[in-house]
Amino acid sequence: MDDKNLMENILLLEKGVCDLFMHGTIESSTQNVHQAFSCALNDALCMQDTIYGKMSAKGWYPTEQAEQNKITSVKQKYSVQ
């Protein structure tokens, strides 16, 4: 397994962790549990961002710029009248 595949796998795992922590935060029954999941979620999101940043810097996670007319269209669709 090369470095790119390894990083992709780590990123996917981290995204899964974020999903679990998010649901734990939302569904927690006490403030202490909510706070624990919320802190864990924040840490996991920071780690996910770091992994993404390293992948992006190496060109392993290319992104496309959205067309301005599509951005404008979505803004108009969901703007409050």
Summary of the structure (lengths in Angstrom):
residues: 81
radius of gyration: 17.3
end to end distance: 52.2
largest distance: 52.2
contacts: 174
relative contact order: 0.12
helix: 78%
strand: 0%
